[in-house]
């Protein structure tokens, strides 16, 4: 299993069977394996709360499962992959951002994450763009920025290019 995504999917599947708490399982689904350097696996999480929860409650079980899958002992490093874990943006957001929780079927969540990966954008950005596009469709008077329009066209072109040809 040389692909980190495949390794993490298999690891997370096994961990989901071991970990009992619903909160821990929820944050596990938001965790990503970003790299393995020497004997350290770097996990990214969306916020400091998730980092603290994984470090305090799940670090050893994650390390055990990853070590077994890799056939060598590994340590776990957890970093925030969100506003606190990134360098400040050169162009800050023009308006404050808020966080909203949305309940989604697991299959839909996975498809959306795959779409974000294919588009090369963060998951939250893809969702925000889809919501903006949907709202713009509902309001014919809404002005859409040229940058948003270009991203939508690029996303559509990328999606179309990756779609298999229909059988004739």
C-alpha positions in Angstrom: 0.0 0.0 0.0 2.2 2.8 -1.2 -0.6 5.3 -1.6 -1.2 7.3 1.6 -4.9 7.7 0.9 -5.4 3.9 0.5 -3.3 3.3 3.7 -5.3 5.8 5.7 -8.7 4.5 4.4 -7.8 1.0 5.5 -6.4 2.2 8.8 -9.5 4.4 9.4 -11.8 1.5 8.6 -10.1 -0.7 11.1 -10.0 2.1 13.7 -13.7 2.7 13.3 -14.4 -0.8 14.4 -12.1 -0.4 17.5 -13.0 3.2 18.6 -16.3 3.2 20.5 -17.1 6.9 21.1 -19.2 8.6 18.4 -17.2 11.9 18.8 -13.9 10.1 18.3 -15.2 8.3 15.2 -16.6 11.6 13.8 -13.2 13.3 14.2 -11.4 10.3 12.8 -13.4 10.7 9.6 -12.1 14.3 9.3 -8.5 13.2 9.9 -6.1 12.7 6.9 -2.7 11.0 6.7 -0.5 13.6 4.9 2.9 12.0 5.0 5.2 9.5 6.6 8.7 10.6 7.3 11.1 8.0 8.7 9.1 6.7 11.7 6.6 9.5 12.0 3.1 9.6 10.5 1.8 13.2 10.0 -2.0 13.4 10.5 -3.9 16.6 9.7 -7.2 17.6 11.4 -9.6 20.5 10.9 -9.2 22.2 14.2 -7.4 22.4 17.5 -10.2 20.5 19.3 -9.8 17.5 17.0 -6.0 17.7 17.4 -6.3 17.6 21.2 -8.9 14.8 21.1 -6.7 12.6 18.9 -3.6 13.3 20.8 -5.2 12.6 24.2 -7.6 9.7 23.4 -6.6 8.1 20.1 -2.8 8.5 19.6 -1.8 5.1 20.8 -4.4 3.1 19.0 -3.8 5.0 15.7 0.0 4.4 16.1 -0.6 0.6 16.9 -2.8 0.1 13.8 -0.5 2.1 11.5 2.5 0.3 12.8 0.9 -3.1 12.2 -0.1 -2.1 8.6 3.4 -0.7 7.8 5.2 -3.5 9.5 7.3 -1.1 11.5 6.8 1.1 14.6 5.6 4.6 13.9 4.9 7.7 16.0 2.0 10.0 15.4 2.2 13.8 14.9 -1.0 15.7 14.6 -1.3 19.2 13.1 -4.2 21.5 12.4 -5.0 21.9 8.7 -7.2 24.9 9.0 -7.0 28.6 9.7 -4.8 28.1 12.9 -2.5 25.6 11.1 -1.8 27.7 8.0 0.3 30.8 7.4 -1.8 33.9 7.3 -3.4 34.5 3.9 -1.9 37.2 1.7 -5.4 38.2 0.6 -7.6 37.8 3.7 -11.3 37.0 3.2 -13.3 40.1 2.4 -15.9 39.2 5.0 -15.8 37.1 8.2 -16.4 33.4 7.8 -18.7 31.3 10.0 -18.7 27.5 10.5 -21.9 25.5 10.0 -22.4 21.8 10.7 -24.2 19.9 8.0 -25.4 16.2 8.3 -24.6 14.3 5.2 -24.8 10.6 4.2 -21.3 9.1 4.4 -21.3 8.2 0.7 -22.1 11.8 -0.3 -19.4 13.1 2.0 -16.9 10.8 0.4 -17.9 11.8 -3.1 -17.6 15.5 -2.2 -14.1 15.0 -0.7 -13.0 13.1 -3.8 -14.4 16.0 -5.9 -12.4 18.5 -3.8 -9.2 16.4 -4.2 -9.7 16.1 -8.0 -10.3 19.9 -8.2 -7.3 20.6 -6.0 -9.1 22.8 -3.6 -9.9 22.4 0.1 -13.2 20.6 0.9 -14.7 23.6 2.6 -13.9 25.8 -0.4 -15.6 23.4 -2.8 -18.7 23.3 -0.7 -18.7 27.1 -0.4 -18.4 27.5 -4.2 -21.2 25.0 -4.8 -23.5 26.9 -2.4 -22.6 30.2 -4.0 -23.3 28.8 -7.5 -26.6 27.3 -6.3 -27.7 30.6 -4.8 -26.6 32.4 -7.9 -28.8 30.1 -10.0 -31.8 31.0 -7.8 -31.2 34.7 -8.1 -31.0 35.9 -11.7 -30.0 39.4 -10.5 -27.0 38.1 -8.5 -23.6 39.3 -9.7 -21.0 36.5 -9.8 -17.3 37.4 -9.8 -15.2 36.5 -12.8 -12.9 34.4 -10.5 -15.9 32.4 -9.3 -17.1 31.9 -12.9 -13.6 30.8 -14.0 -13.4 28.3 -11.2 -16.8 26.9 -12.1 -15.8 26.5 -15.7 -12.5 24.9 -14.8 -14.3 22.5 -12.4 -16.9 21.6 -15.0 -14.2 21.1 -17.7 -12.1 18.9 -15.3 -15.2 16.9 -14.3 -16.1 16.3 -17.9 -12.6 15.4 -18.9 -12.5 12.7 -16.2 -15.9 11.2 -17.1 -15.8 8.0 -19.1 -17.1 8.1 -22.6 -20.6 6.7 -22.9 -21.0 3.3 -24.7 -22.2 3.7 -28.3 
